[in-house]
């Protein structure tokens, strides 16, 4: 791929990825706003209890083979067919395992409703297994326009099911129905958008070859999934469903900016970096530019959310959800560095360093799980601070590895992101102080703080002539002109 073509595909891949992700998150966000006022924290807590079992199963079903197909330079049709039938078979196996295990899981939580909820919602595992190969092909082609349209349509379909059912009093079942309908629409659209169809062919040789890289990605993904979801597992066991509901709502709100931006970064930069794996100088330049640009956007966003957390949650969800606010603030501290960690890991993955990727993920996540278990001795707050500390320890480890791979180590990365972090923190301190001077309604103070924060941040960036501000401005201008 030529340099100009790659740059254009990456830029517009980011654009369409952002449109799809922001649009999907907006739909899900609005849905969640409505459902938060119709359902109780216990309803969300019951659904959150299912998350770890479905997430672990999904990790096994995908098996890291999608990443292996993206990383492989010229996969053949038999490679795709092999992965398709493998995904479908493993999905059926895990659905059976979950179906049989559901009563024991319900007993673990001492909540009988978990049994039927889990048995029904786990149907999405089989449904989604029909979509992984088509998704991988479109991702490898960097056709993020099609993927974004699919995401938006699936999210909207889920919304149109969830809200009426919640209004009719179906409680957590409205969330289950939403997930199933969204998955069905997801698969149908991917099959419509992709011309690829599985042939009656399967190769154990191909599977073995893909697993040499994908198997390590599977284990890494499994460690990440366990780490992410063990928080809910522990809270659900040690605390009430209501406490888990508050936590899950705070995490869901924090994931809107963090996971949304991180998913865009992952989807676009992985294939882009993989295409540059034989040119380390261009790869380093691309990684540095991406790190600076994303930090410029992510740091102020997370600090601003920390400042306005209490009035934001009150405005969005109502007074019954206010206990979620301090949880949300601590999660935002973790979210500050999450996207940078995603970029670092994508470099390792794009270079085909499956063993290194595996060792790092396993080490970091085992350490994370140990810290979370220890932190829970001090309650939910101890758990949350453990999560935040793990994110920064991971950054140190990841940057050390990339020092060896592409000469992009801790101090070099800190130099690239440090200015944005200092400006965001300084602006945040001023904005918080200004908010203390007013005695208006909290929501009005929040709006004033948002206006002050954004104005100050952009003004300082303009005064310092930061390249990242010009990059976003030029990209936005090009998009507008392109539409005209």
ABEGO torsion letter per residue (X at the ends): XBAAAAAAAAAAAAAAAAAAAAAAAAAAAAAAAAAAAABBAAAAAAAAAAAAAAAAAAAAAAGGAAAAAAABABBBAAAAAAAAAAAAAAAAAAAAAAAAAAAAAAAAAGBAAAAAAAAAAAAAAAAAAAAAAAAAAAAAAGBAAAAAAAAAAAAAAAAAAAAAAAAAGAEAAAAAAAAAAAAAAAAAAAAAABABBBBBBBBAAAAAAAAAAAAAAAAAAAAAAAAAAAAAAAAAAABBAAAAAAAAAAAAAAAAAAAAAAAAAAAAAAAAAAAAAABAAAAAAAAAAAAAAAAAAAAAAAAAAAAAAAAAAAAAAEAAAAAAAAAAAAAAAAAAAAAAAAAAAAAAAAAGBAAAAAAAAAAAAAAAAAAAAAAAAAEAAAAAAAAAAAAAAAAAAAAAAAAAAAGBBAAAAAAAAAAAAAAAAAAAAAAAAAAAABABBAAAAAAAAAAAAAAAAAAAAAAAGBAAAAAAAAAAAAAAAAAX
